[in-house]
Amino acid sequence: MTLLFIRVFFFLIFSIIGFYIGSISERAIYGALIGSFFAVLLILAEMSMRRVSVRGLSSMVFGLLLGVFMAKLISDILSLLPLGEYVKSVSRVILTLLFSYLGAVMALRGKDEFHLIVPYVRFKRQDVKEDVVLLDTSAIIDGRIPDIYKTNFFTGRLVVPRFVLEEIQKLSDSKDEIKRQRGRRGMEILRAMQKDPEMDLRIQEEDDSAVGPVDTKLVSLAKLMDARIVTTDYNLSRVASIQGVVVLNINDLVNAAKMVYFNGEELDVRLVKEGKEPDQAVAYTDDGTMIVVSDARRMLGQRKAVLVSSVLQTQGGRIIFAKLKN
């Protein structure tokens, strides 16, 4: 509604200005029509710039200013040479256009590097850091983010980049049934998180023109915003850590929260399925940790007391090896 009011206001202003300018030459109606025409052109131009980001616009302005400065510097140097006024004037115009174009294009291509320019300087105390947490696709679909966030294990504003949301939308429209279910699950979880008043969730609406896979864009955005990444993707965790980005892996948190078992400790478990090796049986603790029991395949379906013989920590979680007590 506010945007519509601004458009109508400027349309009336242009029409009135055109009316008064036209009245000077006794053509007030034509002046009003011309003013209205320019107002419509301005509104159409504004509507076509809807997807232009503030970051890209400020970077382009910086590049234009840098180009004009370089053109002025070189023109002053050329003015010291014994050249005619016509050559100097033409060279100024050519140099200004050339460097302005090059400066604007280079600034737009490298806009992610301009995070130290005045538009991105945040006037705040140096010891206060805005905590921003980026969510990737795997963390959203995983579904444990809302519960973990409410326990205050990590705090800050949760941000979902536009390209992550688009990836979830593509999954929800996929022809593959499993991918489609995962995508729809992710959309439902995001919708529930947005409605939850206890969660500070924002969608990064800015259209990032950077090319590359979603993981690459996510790491670049995290470096730009000085943010952390929440994920369940092991490869993304490694790549982001190498580039100096703090990663919160949900699987690592869950594994760290599981109970610790020591050699010789007694457990009462139910043997639920066969193991990979002969005579092995598999059981699970209450927190989902797998227990491999040797010489127990013949006792499937029974509850037995077992003794922990060793514990193996793997990429996928913790595995307990045990043997029957008797």
Secondary structure by P-SEA (a helix, b strand, c coil): caaaaaaaaaaaaaaaaaaaaaaaacaaaaaaaaaaaaaaaaaaaaaaaccccaaaaaaaaaaaaaaaaaaaaaaaaaaaccccaaaaaaaaaaaaaaaaaaaaaaaaaacccccccccccccccccccbbbbbbccccccccaaaaaaaacccccbbbbcaaaaaaaaaaaacccaaaaaaaaaaaaaaaaaaaccccccccccccccccccaaaaaaaaaaaaccccccccaaaaaaaaaabbbbbbaaaaaaaacccccccbbbbbbbccccccccbbbbbcccbbbbbbccccccccbbbbbbbccccccccbbbbbbcccc
